[in-house]
């Protein structure tokens, strides 16, 4: 499965700020609390700049005048300022905790909802681990950015500006000394931002790849154990882990480099200011209290300056995380309804279609049933010169009729059935249900009319009953569940430890293949659908169970219009007619016995199926 490098376009020149601004719709509902928290943080941080002023008063006043009462008063003021500062920072944390947890939850819910609406072709291209990492790690990085760097980049900017103003007001010559490293630090930050953004994106993509390997190893643990491939899987995981480790070390080196510059240059400036200030105090040009206040202010600014490095790093990671999140959110979802009803066909087209119908045995009416009108299909990511998977499919399944699709492997049977519920979109042509173009129908309505059962059954970590009733309306209850289980010969569900309330576990792997397939069939028939699409639904059943299911299924098929992918004669005999697919085309249509007599390819397929059955 490709990584996002293959699945989504990369934008190496995209601005981090531009990416982060896309978070505004999520932040806007809680902006009042975030702005309040920022104001409180600015107030608390600026309060720390009052400490040096109190120290100046104490040194030049009570200390110089040997006034113990004044010293105690100054100490009390400092204590109260410290308590107030701590309280304000605690208030800031309280203000942001709940709303930002809500922002993260809203983004995660939107991502999940969007994933449900994205077409199957999108999920075919994207590794599941990449999607998981976007919904977990990336959103955690976004929340952390909103909680800390977003606020403190502003707070530190205000604090540094206020501190510089205070130092310049106290002694402008010393203030200029401390400002000397500003330009080199800004250049280093600019270079750091460009490089760190690329490495952070690389690391986050590698986390997605690692997540994919872990998920596939857990889901495929039976294969890994069965073939003794645990060592090779461990090596693959170790290689990916080492690659990620190397990328994280590059991040660490970049962060260490910027910290070395941001910490070292201001420290040299403070040392130079200390020497110059001491000389000025000795010469009587500066009071000791002013020098203490100046140096205390400079030291109070060490944390705002030193933190620039990791605040920028967290911002870059949040920017790339936001970019990765919106790569998925920007993917075009399935529309609720497609384009307007196609233009009426010309007389010539209709005449041609009628003639084709007469030649293949398909009906000519469009009053009801399922009909394919000149359908062609090519996978969206297929090369432009690749031949289509399906070519000019004209097929008509009459109302209440069952049609079997038979063909060699790769002939397009499963692809054709996936077009009916619009799991894939036709490249050209159209499909109608009871005369209505499916692209003009809301998807919700279409998928209420059409029920599907796939050859590879998928069950969810839920109860047996919940898995089956997933195919029924919300009002369905016990009676519908029991009927569907009976049709699918899935009465084994009642004998499970908690009956139909038994949890089947992830992917239903606690059940046998035949049991999973019968539950999937029950899910398809529980809602009494108008149209039923079955992709070889009995392949995992033993001969006796298959016969019982077929007997019950015939009663269901009598009440619906069905398209059934079949590989065995016993399944073919469930259908009223058979369509033979060959090379993505409809080669012949007729009853099972007619095709056995008149079509050599069909007879060959059925004879092979009978031999396999024996």
Secondary structure, DSSP 8 states (H G I E B T S, - for coil): ---HHHHS---TT--HHHHHHTTHHHHGGGHHHHHHHHHHHHHHHHHHHHHHHHHHHHIIIIITTT-HHHHHHHHHHHHHHHHHHHHHHHHHHHHHHHHHHHHHHHHHHHHHHHHHHB-HHHHHHS-HHHHHHHHTHHHHHHHHIIIIIHHHHHHHHHHHHHHHHHHHHH-HHHHHHHHTTHHHHHHHHHHHHHHHHHHHHHHHHHHHHHHHHHHHHHHTHHHHHHTT-HHHHHHHHHHHHHHHHHHHHHHHHHHHHHHHHHHHHHHHHHHHHHHHHHHHHHHTSS-HHHHHHHHHHHHHHHHHHHTHHHHHHHHHHHHHHHHHHHHHHTS-B--SS-S-------HHHHHHHHHHHHHHT-----SSSEEEEEEEE--TTS-TTS--SEEEEEEEE-TT-EEEEEE-TTSSHHHHHHHHTTSS--SEEEEEETTEEGGGS-HHHHHHHEEEE-SS----SSBHHHHHHTTS-TT--HHHHHHHHHHTT-GGGGGSTTGGG-B--GGGTTS-HHHHHHHHHHHHHTT--SEEEEESTTTTS-HHHHHHHHHHHHHHHTTSEEEEE--SHHHHTTSSEEEEEETTEEEEEE-HHHHHHH-HHHHHHHHHHHHHH-
